[in-house]
Amino acid sequence: MGKRRSRSQSQLLNSLTKKQKKHLRDFGEEHPFYDRVSRKEAKPQTCQLSESLDTSSSESEAESEPEQVSGYNRLLATLKDISKEDEEEEEEEDSVIDETEMNLEDGDSDISVEEETAVASTDVQKNAALPADPKGKDGHGPPGTLEESPEEFTDAKHESLFSLETNFLEEEREGNCSLKALQDPFAQHVNKELKEKEIQAVATNPKTTHQLKWPILGQLVFSSRFQQLETFKPPKDIDLKSLHLQKPLESTWIKTNSRFLSGPPNSSSPFTPLQKELFLIMNSYRDLFYPERTALKNGEEIRHVYCLHVINHVLKANAQVLANNSRCRSQKLGVGDDDDFRDQGLTRPKVLIVVPFREAALRVVQLFISLLEGDSKKKITVSNKKRFNGEYGSDPEERPPNLKRPEDYEAVFVGNIDDHFRTGVAILQRSIRLYAPFYSSDILIASPLGLRTIIGGEGEKKRDFDFLSSIELLIIDQADIYLMQNWEHVLHLMNHMNLLPLDSHGVDFSRVRMWSLNNWSKYYRQTLLFGALQDAQINSVFNKYCVNVQGQVAVRNVPMTGCISHVLVQLPHVFQRMEAENLASVIDARFNFFVNKILPQYRDAVMSHTLIYVPSYFDFVRLRNYFKKEDLNFTHICEYTQKSGVSRARHFFLQGEKQFLLLTERFHFYKRYTIKGIRNLIFYELPTYPHFYSEVCNMLQATTRGEEAAWTCTVLYSKYDAQRLAAVVGVERAAQMLQSKKNVHLFITGER
């Protein structure tokens, strides 16, 4: 009888459609519309309960007797075994229907294809690459509005295995030998003692600078707020033994970095020329700002070398703690000097790596594993590796193959581009623990938004930033992308770095270094800042928050040829100079100059098809409100515009139904759509990314109907835009334009 029931239930389940199965999973019953009404009326059955039966007796019987599973429960149990393919197919069918309806409404096949393909890479994901706070706008508003998951997974299972307090250094390993060497940069840095007078004089001492040119990095600026300033030149050859690498990095680095080496991997040339110069600066524990890191050219090459520095620092720090644990265990209490055992900070996290997307975090962890693994015979133990790959990896089939975007766009937005994440990594004795609790981690990998949601703001009850108190190595990778996300998150993070913790978190104060107890950790923190451009906001962070006692090194190469040479269309470029009293008044001066001098020239109907490129969202909102107030014939597209609104705006602008189109820079960064129908181009401000200038100018050749002779391009700039101007027109021409104080007319055909 039971077999017959199970067969009938399975047949009933197979006969249901996908929507019926989904409704059955969600509500535990079939939808009334799909009820099967039999011709025979079922006789009602009554069930009488004894009056003496109370709740306590029923509960005791339920606990003593085995639970009988009904046929209905067995039917629900079978639904749990169903694969997720039905759900995915159903969601795909619904999305296809929605997209086809949208395409029919827009009536522009070219536009709809671009939007359908772009949605899969950005908009569909939870946080995607777009700014996570729609109320924040332009990275200067309130913090992100994403709701944090109620329970964040942390691996508490291997707490004792990765605990520094209960573990000791293995006798067969000679991990402490390099720590005793006086030439070890790590030992020299952490054992350096500052005096109270030096700390007090930092605020008043002028910054001393020294310029030096290196073969690969180019023009370097060495600076320090302390009186001692030492510069050095890179040697021609480098030996791994002279770098004081911790075991097993001397052998694993050659194999891990072999993909970037031209010849066979060997110890005499383990670095590329760029990596050699970068690592020499990193290994000296100086702060570094390198603004020429691009995802398409040298991004992975730089990631490899700073991961080597991170693992080397963590292994040395942990080896010192474990060695002192062994010394304390072998000696009696009270024997020896207490200062000999000061080897820790107020909290355990030593390294913070800030990356924009989950894909970057995945690659960093993979590099950690390869650097510790060594040869294939000795595999290291990685806890929660499968879970990490599932949450931080991506399915290559999710990205549509017909998405046509520039190469730099493909390199930046590859893999999982979710920008809300944070995870802890603990490393101990050839083992890696992923998803470690923050206060049990050696390395923290997070995005600015992921850190912002846990740091919190003033007045919030649930906030925590004690884990940032003892960060010794801060790496901010791809800093230029944070300008397109929310730069306020980066500033909020820097304001909470190396503050005294509000709780002790079980620390042994007899093991804490004195400079950490004195709240001098920020003078010992090394900051490595990598980006793709010279920007005033990034420079401000490096100059304000980097006060390392070892000094700072910044790469300051000036572009000799600007990106204007990559414009492929014959287009006259008119650079309109505006005057501003100071930096704070530039925003108002630009708006008044545009409204009074530039806009009247384009109000005529002859000057139709005018695209206004606006980098700042604040300026975009101001212009949009002004256009609405003046009742101008315009449309607008920003990073928060819905897909249907983008299609309509592009269609109206192409057909000439709208004279002006306001376009934000962040929309172009995240979408890279080709705007058709442009005849007149206005750069309200020079682009943040220099190559965006040539990309937008080359959009004019998308629709050629014989109007090439009437094309115009106008650019607004001031003396405070020197860096952006030099990146567009070149340093020599920019210097002439800033000195002349006159409008400049250029006619450049570009390099074909």
KEKELO-668753 format. One record per residue (C-alpha): x, y, z; residue in one letter; residue number from 1. Coordinates in steps of 0.05 Angstrom, whole numbers. Layout:
N
X	Y	Z	a	NUM
...
END
This chain:
752
0	0	0	m	1
58	47	17	g	2
90	35	-51	k	3
25	52	-87	r	4
20	117	-49	r	5
92	136	-64	s	6
81	120	-137	r	7
19	161	-141	s	8
54	219	-106	q	9
113	217	-154	s	10
66	214	-213	q	11
27	273	-185	l	12
92	311	-176	l	13
116	297	-247	n	14
50	320	-275	s	15
57	389	-244	l	16
83	447	-284	t	17
142	489	-262	k	18
97	544	-235	k	19
56	492	-197	q	20
119	463	-166	k	21
143	532	-146	k	22
77	548	-113	h	23
78	480	-78	l	24
148	494	-52	r	25
131	564	-27	d	26
62	552	4	f	27
60	477	17	g	28
-2	466	-27	e	29
-23	469	-99	e	30
-53	533	-126	h	31
-130	531	-124	p	32
-132	544	-199	f	33
-97	477	-210	y	34
-138	436	-161	d	35
-163	370	-188	r	36
-236	363	-168	v	37
-260	291	-169	s	38
-330	274	-191	r	39
-345	235	-128	k	40
-357	276	-65	e	41
-312	255	-8	a	42
-348	237	56	k	43
-328	281	114	p	44
-292	246	171	q	45
-296	268	243	t	46
-242	257	295	c	47
-261	261	369	q	48
-208	277	421	l	49
-215	254	493	s	50
-229	309	542	e	51
-176	283	590	s	52
-121	294	539	l	53
-83	358	555	d	54
-24	392	523	t	55
28	365	571	s	56
8	293	558	s	57
8	304	483	s	58
77	334	486	e	59
104	276	526	s	60
73	226	478	e	61
102	263	420	a	62
171	259	451	e	63
166	185	469	s	64
133	159	406	e	65
167	162	338	p	66
138	214	292	e	67
95	186	236	q	68
109	220	169	v	69
47	232	128	s	70
42	227	53	g	71
38	302	49	y	72
104	310	86	n	73
137	258	43	r	74
114	297	-18	l	75
146	359	9	l	76
209	320	25	a	77
216	300	-48	t	78
214	373	-68	l	79
278	386	-29	k	80
316	338	-74	d	81
296	373	-137	i	82
356	406	-171	s	83
359	480	-180	k	84
355	474	-255	e	85
280	482	-255	d	86
285	547	-215	e	87
339	574	-260	e	88
302	556	-323	e	89
239	588	-297	e	90
276	652	-278	e	91
309	653	-346	e	92
241	647	-380	e	93
213	704	-339	d	94
273	748	-353	s	95
269	733	-428	v	96
195	753	-428	i	97
211	818	-390	d	98
268	835	-437	e	99
227	823	-500	t	100
171	866	-473	e	101
221	921	-458	m	102
250	916	-528	n	103
181	922	-559	l	104
167	984	-517	e	105
233	1018	-534	d	106
231	1002	-608	g	107
307	1006	-616	d	108
338	939	-630	s	109
410	964	-625	d	110
398	996	-558	i	111
361	936	-529	s	112
417	887	-548	v	113
469	929	-512	e	114
426	936	-451	e	115
408	862	-447	e	116
481	842	-449	t	117
504	895	-400	a	118
452	877	-348	v	119
482	808	-339	a	120
548	837	-318	s	121
526	894	-273	t	122
453	906	-256	d	123
430	835	-242	v	124
479	824	-185	q	125
461	845	-115	k	126
509	903	-109	n	127
543	895	-176	a	128
593	948	-193	a	129
546	1007	-187	l	130
549	1049	-124	p	131
516	1012	-68	a	132
482	1072	-39	d	133
430	1104	-85	p	134
421	1159	-33	k	135
495	1173	-29	g	136
504	1199	-100	k	137
572	1211	-128	d	138
607	1179	-69	g	139
596	1239	-24	h	140
529	1225	9	g	141
508	1182	68	p	142
535	1111	75	p	143
510	1051	37	g	144
439	1028	47	t	145
450	954	36	l	146
421	909	89	e	147
472	864	120	e	148
456	790	125	s	149
431	771	195	p	150
483	717	203	e	151
552	724	173	e	152
590	658	167	f	153
655	654	206	t	154
696	592	217	d	155
699	580	292	a	156
713	506	285	k	157
788	512	278	h	158
798	565	331	e	159
847	525	373	s	160
887	501	313	l	161
901	572	289	f	162
908	606	357	s	163
974	641	367	l	164
969	636	443	e	165
965	560	446	t	166
1013	542	390	n	167
1089	538	390	f	168
1143	541	337	l	169
1162	473	309	e	170
1232	453	329	e	171
1252	429	260	e	172
1237	496	229	r	173
1287	552	236	e	174
1236	608	231	g	175
1267	652	284	n	176
1337	655	254	c	177
1321	709	205	s	178
1286	750	258	l	179
1350	755	298	k	180
1389	780	239	a	181
1403	854	244	l	182
1396	863	169	q	183
1324	838	167	d	184
1280	897	146	p	185
1222	869	187	f	186
1262	866	251	a	187
1291	935	239	q	188
1222	964	228	h	189
1184	934	286	v	190
1242	943	335	n	191
1254	1015	317	k	192
1241	1058	378	e	193
1214	1129	372	l	194
1220	1182	425	k	195
1166	1227	452	e	196
1201	1288	424	k	197
1202	1259	353	e	198
1127	1245	356	i	199
1111	1315	380	q	200
1155	1346	326	a	201
1120	1309	269	v	202
1063	1359	265	a	203
1110	1419	262	t	204
1168	1391	222	n	205
1168	1409	148	p	206
1166	1351	100	k	207
1233	1338	70	t	208
1233	1313	-2	t	209
1283	1285	-50	h	210
1273	1266	-123	q	211
1306	1208	-157	l	212
1296	1174	-224	k	213
1294	1098	-228	w	214
1299	1058	-292	p	215
1229	1028	-292	i	216
1187	1067	-242	l	217
1213	1133	-269	g	218
1209	1196	-228	q	219
1205	1181	-153	l	220
1194	1230	-97	v	221
1221	1208	-29	f	222
1191	1247	29	s	223
1188	1242	105	s	224
1161	1281	164	r	225
1217	1256	207	f	226
1286	1286	202	q	227
1320	1223	176	q	228
1311	1213	101	l	229
1348	1158	66	e	230
1343	1144	-8	t	231
1372	1085	-46	f	232
1382	1062	-117	k	233
1358	995	-142	p	234
1414	944	-156	p	235
1420	913	-224	k	236
1416	842	-199	d	237
1377	815	-140	i	238
1385	752	-99	d	239
1328	719	-61	l	240
1373	705	-1	k	241
1388	779	7	s	242
1314	795	13	l	243
1305	757	79	h	244
1245	718	55	l	245
1213	671	104	q	246
1209	597	87	k	247
1182	570	41	p	248
1176	633	-1	l	249
1245	628	-31	e	250
1225	566	-69	s	251
1151	579	-80	t	252
1158	650	-107	w	253
1198	628	-168	i	254
1144	579	-188	k	255
1087	626	-174	t	256
1117	684	-212	n	257
1141	643	-272	s	258
1084	667	-316	r	259
1114	738	-318	f	260
1186	717	-329	l	261
1212	715	-400	s	262
1265	661	-391	g	263
1265	598	-350	p	264
1251	609	-276	p	265
1314	614	-233	n	266
1336	647	-169	s	267
1381	697	-204	s	268
1322	734	-237	s	269
1260	718	-196	p	270
1227	786	-210	f	271
1208	826	-270	t	272
1242	894	-274	p	273
1178	928	-248	l	274
1169	877	-192	q	275
1242	884	-170	k	276
1237	959	-159	e	277
1169	955	-126	l	278
1190	900	-78	f	279
1253	936	-58	l	280
1210	995	-35	i	281
1159	948	-2	m	282
1212	908	34	n	283
1241	973	63	s	284
1173	986	96	y	285
1164	1053	63	r	286
1096	1079	42	d	287
1086	1073	-33	l	288
1039	1107	-82	f	289
1040	1077	-152	y	290
989	1111	-198	p	291
1004	1070	-261	e	292
972	1004	-242	r	293
923	983	-297	t	294
882	919	-300	a	295
899	909	-373	l	296
974	918	-369	k	297
1009	905	-302	n	298
953	892	-252	g	299
967	818	-240	e	300
1042	831	-239	e	301
1034	880	-182	i	302
985	836	-145	r	303
1036	780	-144	h	304
1090	823	-113	v	305
1048	854	-58	y	306
1020	785	-40	c	307
1091	762	-31	l	308
1105	820	15	h	309
1041	806	55	v	310
1056	732	65	i	311
1128	747	83	n	312
1107	797	135	h	313
1054	752	166	v	314
1099	691	169	l	315
1154	731	204	k	316
1107	762	254	a	317
1074	695	271	n	318
1141	660	275	a	319
1165	711	325	q	320
1103	701	368	v	321
1108	625	365	l	322
1182	627	381	a	323
1169	670	442	n	324
1114	622	463	n	325
1165	566	463	s	326
1214	609	503	r	327
1161	626	555	c	328
1142	553	562	r	329
1214	530	571	s	330
1231	585	621	q	331
1201	597	689	k	332
1156	657	701	l	333
1194	720	717	g	334
1258	698	682	v	335
1283	745	628	g	336
1266	815	608	d	337
1193	829	592	d	338
1211	872	532	d	339
1241	812	498	d	340
1172	782	491	f	341
1136	843	464	r	342
1117	818	395	d	343
1044	833	384	q	344
994	889	374	g	345
931	904	413	l	346
892	859	365	t	347
915	803	320	r	348
898	829	249	p	349
962	855	218	k	350
946	864	145	v	351
886	897	111	l	352
877	889	36	i	353
824	933	5	v	354
800	910	-64	v	355
738	932	-103	p	356
707	865	-124	f	357
702	794	-100	r	358
741	770	-161	e	359
802	809	-136	a	360
795	778	-66	a	361
791	708	-98	l	362
856	720	-136	r	363
891	745	-74	v	364
872	683	-35	v	365
894	638	-93	q	366
962	673	-92	l	367
968	661	-17	f	368
955	587	-27	i	369
1006	581	-84	s	370
1059	619	-44	l	371
1052	572	16	l	372
1041	508	-22	e	373
1108	499	-54	g	374
1116	435	-94	d	375
1056	392	-111	s	376
1076	337	-61	k	377
1065	381	0	k	378
994	407	-2	k	379
975	457	51	i	380
910	453	90	t	381
858	505	68	v	382
794	505	109	s	383
729	527	77	n	384
761	530	8	k	385
701	502	-28	k	386
654	551	5	r	387
700	609	-12	f	388
706	590	-85	n	389
631	585	-89	g	390
617	653	-58	e	391
674	691	-91	y	392
679	655	-157	g	393
635	664	-218	s	394
603	622	-271	d	395
633	639	-340	p	396
566	623	-372	e	397
533	680	-334	e	398
568	732	-376	r	399
538	737	-446	p	400
588	722	-501	p	401
564	777	-548	n	402
580	834	-500	l	403
626	881	-538	k	404
664	930	-494	r	405
735	958	-493	p	406
791	914	-468	e	407
802	954	-405	d	408
728	946	-388	y	409
733	871	-396	e	410
795	869	-352	a	411
763	909	-296	v	412
694	877	-295	f	413
716	804	-299	v	414
689	750	-254	g	415
647	765	-193	n	416
639	840	-188	i	417
600	843	-123	d	418
628	901	-82	d	419
600	883	-13	h	420
644	832	22	f	421
694	822	77	r	422
731	760	102	t	423
786	741	150	g	424
846	697	135	v	425
889	663	188	a	426
956	632	170	i	427
993	585	216	l	428
1042	527	204	q	429
1028	514	130	r	430
953	521	140	s	431
904	574	117	i	432
838	586	150	r	433
786	624	108	l	434
726	658	140	y	435
764	666	205	a	436
734	714	256	p	437
764	783	250	f	438
799	781	317	y	439
829	713	301	s	440
854	733	232	s	441
921	754	207	d	442
897	784	141	i	443
832	820	127	l	444
807	824	55	i	445
748	870	44	a	446
716	923	0	s	447
705	995	24	p	448
631	982	28	l	449
641	917	67	g	450
684	954	118	l	451
636	1013	121	r	452
577	970	141	t	453
616	940	200	i	454
652	1003	222	i	455
586	1041	224	g	456
576	1114	239	g	457
568	1160	297	e	458
506	1142	339	g	459
499	1072	312	e	460
493	1017	365	k	461
524	960	325	k	462
592	984	302	r	463
662	957	310	d	464
729	983	287	f	465
776	954	340	d	466
802	904	290	f	467
836	963	254	l	468
876	983	316	s	469
940	942	301	s	470
942	941	225	i	471
1015	941	206	e	472
1007	936	131	l	473
951	970	92	l	474
942	956	17	i	475
892	995	-23	i	476
890	965	-93	d	477
854	996	-153	q	478
841	1061	-116	a	479
814	1095	-178	d	480
753	1049	-179	i	481
733	1074	-110	y	482
724	1143	-141	l	483
669	1111	-183	m	484
639	1073	-124	q	485
638	1116	-60	n	486
701	1153	-40	w	487
670	1171	27	e	488
678	1098	48	h	489
754	1103	37	v	490
758	1167	78	l	491
716	1136	133	h	492
762	1076	135	l	493
825	1119	139	m	494
795	1160	196	n	495
787	1096	237	h	496
855	1065	224	m	497
901	1050	283	n	498
856	1078	337	l	499
859	1052	408	l	500
809	995	416	p	501
749	1003	460	l	502
755	932	487	d	503
815	890	507	s	504
792	829	466	h	505
832	783	513	g	506
900	811	495	v	507
961	797	539	d	508
988	867	551	f	509
1056	840	572	s	510
1065	817	499	r	511
1042	882	466	v	512
1095	926	435	r	513
1107	992	470	m	514
1094	1035	408	w	515
1027	1002	401	s	516
1010	1016	474	l	517
1031	1088	464	n	518
981	1095	406	n	519
1038	1105	356	w	520
1015	1049	309	s	521
1001	1096	252	k	522
1075	1116	250	y	523
1093	1042	240	y	524
1039	1025	190	r	525
1061	1015	118	q	526
1011	1037	66	t	527
1014	1013	-6	l	528
969	1051	-52	l	529
958	1029	-124	f	530
915	1063	-176	g	531
910	1077	-250	a	532
914	1153	-250	l	533
939	1215	-214	q	534
880	1245	-177	d	535
875	1300	-126	a	536
832	1259	-78	q	537
879	1199	-80	i	538
939	1245	-70	n	539
905	1276	-11	s	540
896	1209	24	v	541
969	1191	13	f	542
995	1258	38	n	543
948	1263	98	k	544
943	1193	126	y	545
1012	1163	109	c	546
1060	1183	164	v	547
1105	1123	166	n	548
1170	1133	203	v	549
1208	1100	145	q	550
1183	1154	97	g	551
1140	1156	35	q	552
1155	1142	-39	v	553
1109	1168	-94	a	554
1115	1157	-168	v	555
1106	1224	-203	r	556
1113	1212	-278	n	557
1081	1265	-323	v	558
1048	1245	-389	p	559
1086	1273	-447	m	560
1032	1257	-499	t	561
959	1263	-480	g	562
902	1218	-498	c	563
876	1271	-547	i	564
922	1239	-597	s	565
876	1178	-597	h	566
817	1217	-624	v	567
802	1186	-692	l	568
753	1238	-718	v	569
769	1305	-748	q	570
742	1349	-693	l	571
759	1420	-670	p	572
773	1422	-595	h	573
759	1488	-560	v	574
786	1492	-489	f	575
750	1547	-451	q	576
787	1572	-390	r	577
749	1597	-329	m	578
777	1634	-270	e	579
766	1616	-197	a	580
792	1650	-135	e	581
806	1586	-97	n	582
793	1512	-100	l	583
729	1516	-59	a	584
698	1565	-108	s	585
712	1524	-171	v	586
645	1488	-170	i	587
604	1552	-169	d	588
650	1586	-218	a	589
643	1529	-268	r	590
567	1529	-263	f	591
562	1605	-273	n	592
611	1603	-330	f	593
573	1548	-365	f	594
505	1580	-355	v	595
526	1650	-376	n	596
579	1637	-429	k	597
572	1567	-458	i	598
498	1549	-457	l	599
472	1610	-494	p	600
513	1589	-554	q	601
476	1522	-558	y	602
405	1545	-546	r	603
392	1554	-620	d	604
356	1497	-653	a	605
413	1492	-703	v	606
458	1468	-646	m	607
418	1405	-634	s	608
445	1336	-614	h	609
488	1365	-558	t	610
518	1317	-508	l	611
541	1346	-441	i	612
591	1301	-405	y	613
588	1313	-329	v	614
638	1276	-284	p	615
608	1295	-217	s	616
539	1273	-196	y	617
529	1337	-156	f	618
541	1378	-218	d	619
495	1333	-257	f	620
437	1344	-208	v	621
450	1419	-209	r	622
448	1422	-285	l	623
387	1377	-289	r	624
349	1422	-241	n	625
370	1484	-280	y	626
348	1453	-346	f	627
281	1436	-317	k	628
273	1506	-289	k	629
290	1538	-356	e	630
244	1488	-392	d	631
298	1466	-440	l	632
288	1408	-487	n	633
334	1356	-456	f	634
339	1286	-429	t	635
388	1255	-381	h	636
424	1190	-364	i	637
459	1174	-299	c	638
482	1111	-263	e	639
415	1107	-227	y	640
372	1111	-289	t	641
329	1050	-303	q	642
342	1009	-365	k	643
279	1031	-399	s	644
295	1104	-384	g	645
364	1096	-415	v	646
334	1066	-478	s	647
283	1122	-485	r	648
335	1176	-473	a	649
382	1148	-525	r	650
326	1139	-575	h	651
300	1210	-566	f	652
370	1239	-572	f	653
385	1199	-634	l	654
321	1221	-669	q	655
331	1294	-649	g	656
269	1297	-606	e	657
313	1321	-548	k	658
364	1375	-560	q	659
409	1362	-500	f	660
432	1298	-466	l	661
463	1301	-397	l	662
510	1242	-385	l	663
547	1224	-321	t	664
617	1196	-321	e	665
600	1139	-275	r	666
547	1115	-324	f	667
599	1113	-378	h	668
647	1077	-331	f	669
598	1021	-314	y	670
563	1014	-381	k	671
607	1040	-438	r	672
547	1050	-484	y	673
558	1083	-550	t	674
514	1145	-553	i	675
493	1156	-625	k	676
472	1221	-657	g	677
524	1267	-625	i	678
540	1330	-664	r	679
562	1377	-609	n	680
602	1355	-549	l	681
612	1393	-484	i	682
658	1369	-428	f	683
630	1404	-367	y	684
695	1382	-332	e	685
755	1342	-356	l	686
743	1267	-347	p	687
773	1230	-287	t	688
800	1176	-333	y	689
840	1209	-389	p	690
822	1156	-441	h	691
748	1172	-432	f	692
761	1237	-469	y	693
781	1201	-533	s	694
726	1148	-524	e	695
671	1200	-520	v	696
699	1240	-578	c	697
702	1178	-621	n	698
628	1167	-610	m	699
615	1220	-663	l	700
635	1171	-717	q	701
580	1122	-695	a	702
530	1158	-741	t	703
559	1193	-801	t	704
506	1229	-842	r	705
549	1283	-873	g	706
550	1329	-813	e	707
624	1322	-799	e	708
638	1394	-818	a	709
589	1419	-764	a	710
618	1378	-706	w	711
642	1417	-645	t	712
677	1400	-580	c	713
681	1448	-521	t	714
720	1434	-456	v	715
717	1474	-391	l	716
779	1477	-348	y	717
813	1518	-295	s	718
883	1523	-265	k	719
862	1472	-213	y	720
853	1419	-267	d	721
927	1416	-284	a	722
934	1340	-274	q	723
873	1322	-316	r	724
892	1373	-369	l	725
962	1345	-375	a	726
934	1275	-383	a	727
890	1298	-440	v	728
934	1345	-480	v	729
1003	1329	-454	g	730
1047	1363	-403	v	731
1080	1414	-450	e	732
1016	1438	-481	r	733
981	1439	-414	a	734
1036	1484	-385	a	735
1027	1532	-443	q	736
951	1533	-435	m	737
956	1547	-360	l	738
1006	1604	-371	q	739
971	1638	-429	s	740
904	1647	-393	k	741
869	1647	-460	k	742
821	1600	-495	n	743
857	1549	-538	v	744
831	1522	-604	h	745
859	1455	-626	l	746
845	1416	-689	f	747
874	1346	-681	i	748
858	1287	-726	t	749
892	1236	-682	g	750
932	1174	-697	e	751
897	1123	-740	r	752
END
